[in-house]
Amino acid sequence: MYPSPSPVASRVRPQSRGTAGEPYAPGPDDRSLRHRRAVPGRAAGGRLDFSGARGERLRDALAAVHEICPEFSPAQVLRDAGPAVVLAGTAGRRAVVAKCLPERSGARAERFRLEIAAYRTFVRLRPPVRVPRLIADDPHRCTLLTEFVPGRAAAQRRHPVGVPSSADQRAMLHALARVNSWSPPEDAFPDAVNYPAQLTRFHALGLLTDRDVSDLHALLCGLARPGRELPREFSHGAARLGNVLLSPTGPVLVGWDSAGWYLPGYDLATLWTELGEATGTRRRISQTAHADGRRGRDAFLVNLMLVLTREIRQCEENVQRAMRDAVVAPPGGLSYGEEQRLRLRRLHDDWALARRAVRAAVGTR
């Protein structure tokens, strides 16, 4: 366990030494910040490239980072394709990563502020797993500065074709078990999912049938305690492979914007959905959920149905977007739309498997 970080401040205090680390994307080791190879967003000669359509976006992100950390010196653009701009650089002698969200209103901004709140909580309450240390933040400008952690992401994207090694999968399961066994104060994190409301929403969208909703409500009623309260467990909330950084000292969890209280087994259900080709690890996850008896099994199945339904909806939207944009396939490879259709087929197979398990569980009550 690493030492507890210093309190949050709006300005960075120069450090004589620091741990390098990269929590948002796979990167080279900590010595390579001084010897970068050519990357998108970085021009020859070691300067960032502010030309082109993305130049203004990059300039705005850098200005926001300098507001909370004037000492920040950018070295590389790690991500600029998604909603956030992620930069690697240094603050004093410490290697850091800056993450900035150009859109500062709407649902994405609210989730980003939840991630900042989680990192602030980790300053006061040491989590049982390694997380990047908070350096500085600005919730209003959606800017976050953390330490740079050396390592590689367990996957480059959601639902990868390949899976990590068996040893890495076991390390991830062990890290999630430690997260789920943590008991921070109840008011430190929010209740992340309103399960009855989520079922109603998916039913209205046509993603769940009347019987699906009835079966899941039956499992929820069986899980409710005497005071009609559902059991809760602290969860990462987005336990995907892309949010697990495999560092030399073990897994480092990032992407805490969904952290909060869930039914037990939510993180296991999320990881089960990601590991489509790792049948052995999927079996181990199911055995772990069933080890807590009928209540553990039922909570896991409710979470699994909701996670798979959400993933199917998102994948269907990706297929429609790919058809609209008419993305051309690379030579000798599949187009984005074809990849999404194959993924959608697997998700439907998994969803049918989960539905059968739910109906079997209801039949044994």
N, C-alpha and C positions, 0 to 999 in steps of 0.2 A: 504494500500500500504506500502510495506516495504521500508526501507531507501535505497538510491542509493548505490551500491557497490563501493568499492575502486578501483582505477585504476588497470589495468592488470599488473602483474609483472612476471618475470621469476622465481622468488623465492617467497615462501610463507612467509608472515609476521606473526609471532606468534600472536594469539589472546587470550585475557584473557577470552572472552566469545564468543560463537557462536551458531548459530541456526543449529540444527542437521537436516539432510534431505537426502533423497535417490531418485534421479531423474530418475534412470534407471530401477529399479525393485522394486516390493513391498517388504517392509522390516518391521521389528518391530519398536516399538517406540524409541524415542531418548535415553531413559535410558538403552536400551538393548544392546548398543554397548559394555558395560562392562560385559554383561552376555549372551554370544552367546550360542545357542544350536548347536549341531553338524550339519555341512553343508558340501556340496561337496567342496573340495579344502582346508578344514581346518582339521588338524589332532587333535587327543586328546591332551589336555594340552594347547590349545590355539594357536598353531603354524600352519601356512599354510603348506599344504602337497605338496611338490615339487617332489614327486615320480610319477612314471608312465609316460605315453606318454605325458600328458599335463604339466608336470613339467617344461620343458624347455620353453614352451609358457608362463607359469605363471611367471617364473624367468625373462624372457625378458621384460614382461609388468611391473613388479615391478621395474626393473632397469630404465626403461623409466620414470616412475613416480618419482623415486628418483632424476632423473636429474633436474626436475623442482621443486621438493619439497623434500629436504633431510629430513625434519621433518616428512614425512608421515610414519605412522605406520599401516600396514594392520591388519584388524581384521576378515574379511570374504570375500570370493569369492561370489559375487552376480550373476555373469554370466560368463560362459566360454564355452558355447556350440555353440554360434554364431560366427560371424566374430570378435567381440570385447571381450576383457577381462574387466570386471567391478569389482572393488574392493571397499569395504567399510572399512573405518579406521578413523584415527584421524591425524590432523596436528596441533601440539601444543595442545590446549584444544578445538579445533573445530572439530566436526564430519564432514567428507568429503566423497566424492565418486570420485574414479579415474576410468577413462575410457580410454583404450588403444587399438589401432588397430595394431596387429602384421604385417599385410600386408600394407606397406606404399607406395604402388604404385597402379595405376589402378583407376577404377570408385569409389570403396568404399572409398579409401583414399581421393579422391577429395571431396566426400560428407562429409566426416569427417571434412575436413578443412573448408568446408562451415559452418558446425555446430560451429566450433571454431570461425569463423568470426562472426557468429550471436551472440554468447555470448559476444564477444568483443564489438559488436555494442550496446548490452544491457547495457554495462558499461557506455557508453556515452549517450545513449538515453533510458530513463526509459520506458519499455513497459507498457501497460495498464493492464497486468495480471501478476500474480506471476510466476517468473521463478527462478530456482536455481542460486545463485550468483556464478560468476566465481571467482575461487581462483588462478589458474595458468594454463598455456597451453603451448604446443609446437607443432605447425603445422607440423614441419619437421618429428618429431617422432610420430605424430598422437596421442597425449596424452592430455587429458583434465581432470582438477580437479575442481570440483564444491562442493558447500555445500550439506550436507545431509538433505533432507526434509522428515520428518516423514509422513507416510501415506501408501496408497495401490494403486496399479495401477487399473484403471477401468476394465482392462481385462488382462489376462495372455498371450494371443496370439491374432493373427488377426482373425477376424470373429468368435468370441466366441459363444458357444451354448447358454449360458445365457447372460443376459444384465444387466447393472447397474439398480438401483432403479430409479423410476420416478424423485425423487428429485435430484439424481446425474446427470441424463440426462439433466434436466433443468439447473443445474449449469454448465454443460459442454457447452450447447448451449449459455448460457449467457457469458461464458468466450470467446468462439469463436466470438461472436458478438462484444465483446470489441476489440479483436485482429483485426477483419476485419474493424473496424471503425478507427483504428489507422492510422495516416498519417506521417510516418517517411520520411526523405529526400529520394528522388527517387534513389539517388546513394548509399544509405546505404545498399540496398538489390538488388539482380539481378532479371531480368525478368526470371522467372523459366521455362516457357513453351512457345515454339514456336508452336502455335496451328496449322497453316497450315502444318508445317513440321511433326508434330505428326500425323496428319491425313494421310499424304502421307506415313509415315512409317507403320502405322497400316494397311493401304490398301495394301502395298507391302507384308506384312506378311500374307495377306488373312484373317485378323480379321475384316475388314470392307468391305462391298460391294460397288460397284460403286454408288448405290443410297444412301447408308449411307453417303459416302463422299460428294456427291452432296448436300444432305439435311443439313449436318453440315456446309458446306461452305456457304450455303444460310443463315443460322442463323448467322454465323460470319460476313458476308457482311452486314446484317441488324444491327449488333451491332457496326460496325465501325463508328467512328466519322467523321466529315467532312474532317479532315486531314488523313483519312484512318487509324487512330489509334484505336485499340481496348480499351475499358474501362478496367481499372486495379484496383485491390484491394489488399492490403497487406494481405497475408494469411500465416498460419502456414505451409501449404503444406503437412503435414502428420497427419491430425487430426483424428488419429485412437485412439481407446480406450486405447491401450497400451502406448500411449504417454500422457495420462492424469493421473496425480497422484492426488488421492483424499485425501487431507490433512485435518487436523482438521480446518484449516482456509479457506478452499475452494480449488477449482481445481488449480493444478500447471501443467503447460504445459512444456514438455520436448521434446527432439528429434527434434531440430530446423534445421536439415541439409537440409530441403527442403523449408525453409522460403524464401519468395520473393513475386514478383508481379504476380498475376494471374487474369483471368477473375473473376468477382464477382461470389461468390457461390461455389468456389472450395472446401473450407473447409466443407461447408454444404454437397456437393456431396460426399466427402470422408466419412464423418460421416454417411450419409444416407446408404452408401454401407456397413458399418460395422454393423449397427443396423438392421440386417435381421429379428429379431423376435420382434422388438419394433415398431409395426405398428403405434401406436399413435404418437411416436416421429418422425417417418418418415413422417407422415401426417403434423406434425407441421413444419418440415424442409421445405417441399414443399410449405406450406402456407407462410413461411417466404420468400422463393425465389420469389413467385408470388406477394408478397406485393410490390415489386418494379416495377410492371407492366410487360409489354411484354419483355422489355430488361432484367430485372432480371430473368424472366422465361427462356428466350432463353440462357442466359449465364449459368444458372444452368444446363440446359439440355445438353449443349455442354460439360461442365465439367463432368457431370454424365456419359455420353457415353464414354469419354476418361478414366475415373477412372475405370468403370466397364470392359472396354476392357483390360486395363492393369492388373486388378485383375484376369480376366479369363486366360490371357496368363500365368501369374505366377502360377495359380492353375493347369493348364495343365502341366506345367513343373514339379510341385510337384508330380502329379500323375505318370508321366513317371519315375521320380526318385524313387518313392516308388515301382513301378513295377520292376525296374532294381535292386534295393537293396533287394527286397523281405522281407520287414519288417514284422515280425510276430505280430499279434494282441495280446494285453494283454488278460488275462483270463476274459471272460465275457464282453469284450469291442470291439470296432472297431479298425481295423488296421489304420495306418496313411494313407495308400492309399484309404481305404474305406471312411475315414473322408474327404479326399480331393475330392473324387468323389461326395459325397453328397453336399459338398460346391460348387463344380463346377456346379452341377445341379441347385442350388439356384441362383448362379450368372448368369447363362444363362436365368433363368426366369426373374430376375431383368433386364437383358440386353434387353430382348424382350419387357418388359414393358417400358423401357426408349426409345427404338426405336419407339414404337407406339406413345409415347408422342412427340418425335421429328417430326415425320411425321405429326401429328396433328398440331403442332406449325407451320411447314412450310406451311400447307394448309390454315392457317389463315392469312398469310402474304399478 
